[in-house]
Amino acid sequence: KASDRVQLTASAKRSMEETDFLDAKVVEEFLGVLGVTIAWPERSTLGLQAAYTHREFRGLERTDQKYEAAINFETPITDRVKLTSQLSYLHFETTFAELETDQLLGLVGISHTF
């Protein structure tokens, strides 16, 4: 917690798991995430998050990389209802067939707490 209104988060994970994807037997993955959440005076929150994922397929010449970024905003309408919005971007690339893709996603919604 950086202050009463700002919260910083960071995480990293390294894992290995078995797979049966073609000749690969093991997938090694690294995931890193950074985020910040800012609370505004009227109980609104602004969140920013970035993530990076790197995957190696052992026994196969394949490497995947994924970059993600998101910004979200919540503001209360009433004590139990919030207006929510999110804008996110994803870039994925792999050496498997030299594929690459991008995704931009925007969401707006209403949440209700029971």
C-alpha positions in Angstrom: 0.0 0.0 0.0 1.7 3.2 -1.2 -0.8 5.5 0.6 -4.5 5.5 1.8 -5.6 6.0 -1.8 -3.0 4.1 -3.8 -2.4 0.4 -3.7 0.5 -1.2 -5.7 0.6 -4.9 -6.5 3.3 -7.1 -8.1 3.5 -10.8 -8.6 5.7 -13.3 -10.4 5.2 -17.1 -11.0 7.3 -19.7 -12.6 5.8 -23.1 -13.3 6.3 -26.3 -15.3 3.6 -28.7 -16.3 3.3 -31.8 -18.4 1.8 -31.5 -21.9 1.0 -33.8 -24.8 1.2 -31.0 -27.5 2.9 -32.7 -30.5 6.4 -33.7 -29.4 6.5 -31.4 -26.3 6.5 -33.1 -23.0 6.8 -30.1 -20.6 5.7 -26.5 -20.8 7.7 -24.0 -18.7 5.9 -20.7 -18.0 6.9 -17.4 -16.4 4.2 -14.9 -15.5 4.8 -11.4 -14.2 2.1 -8.9 -13.2 2.2 -5.2 -12.0 -0.8 -3.2 -11.0 -1.9 0.0 -9.3 -5.3 0.9 -7.9 -6.2 4.5 -7.1 -9.2 5.4 -4.9 -10.9 8.7 -5.7 -12.8 10.9 -3.2 -16.3 9.8 -4.3 -15.5 6.1 -3.7 -14.6 5.6 -7.4 -11.5 3.5 -8.3 -9.1 3.6 -11.2 -7.0 0.5 -11.8 -4.1 -0.1 -14.2 -2.5 -3.5 -14.8 0.2 -4.9 -17.0 1.2 -8.6 -17.4 3.8 -10.5 -19.4 3.7 -14.3 -20.0 6.5 -16.3 -21.5 6.0 -20.0 -22.3 8.6 -22.5 -23.6 7.6 -25.9 -24.9 10.4 -28.4 -24.1 11.0 -31.0 -26.9 9.5 -28.7 -29.5 10.8 -25.5 -31.0 7.9 -23.3 -29.7 8.0 -20.1 -27.6 4.9 -18.1 -26.8 4.9 -14.5 -25.5 1.8 -12.6 -24.3 1.7 -8.9 -23.3 -1.5 -7.6 -21.6 -2.5 -4.2 -20.4 -5.8 -3.0 -18.9 -7.3 0.1 -17.4 -10.6 -0.1 -15.4 -12.8 2.4 -13.6 -15.6 1.9 -11.1 -17.9 4.6 -9.8 -20.9 4.1 -7.4 -24.4 5.1 -8.6 -26.0 4.0 -5.3 -24.7 2.2 -2.2 -25.3 -1.2 -4.0 -24.9 -0.3 -7.7 -21.7 0.6 -9.5 -20.9 1.6 -13.1 -17.9 -0.3 -14.3 -15.8 0.1 -17.4 -12.6 -1.6 -18.8 -10.3 -1.1 -21.7 -7.8 -3.9 -22.3 -5.2 -4.8 -24.9 -3.5 -8.1 -25.6 -0.7 -9.0 -27.9 0.2 -12.7 -28.5 3.0 -14.1 -30.6 4.3 -17.6 -31.0 7.1 -19.2 -33.0 4.6 -22.0 -33.8 3.7 -21.3 -37.4 4.9 -17.7 -36.7 1.5 -16.6 -35.6 0.8 -13.2 -34.1 -2.4 -11.6 -32.9 -3.7 -8.4 -31.2 -7.0 -7.8 -29.3 -8.5 -4.6 -28.1 -11.5 -5.0 -25.8 -13.8 -2.4 -24.3 -16.5 -3.2 -21.7 -19.1 -1.1 -19.9 -21.4 -2.6 -17.3 -23.4 -2.3 -14.1 -22.7 -4.3 -11.0 -25.1 -4.9 -8.1 -24.1 -6.0 -4.6 -26.7 -8.2 -2.9 
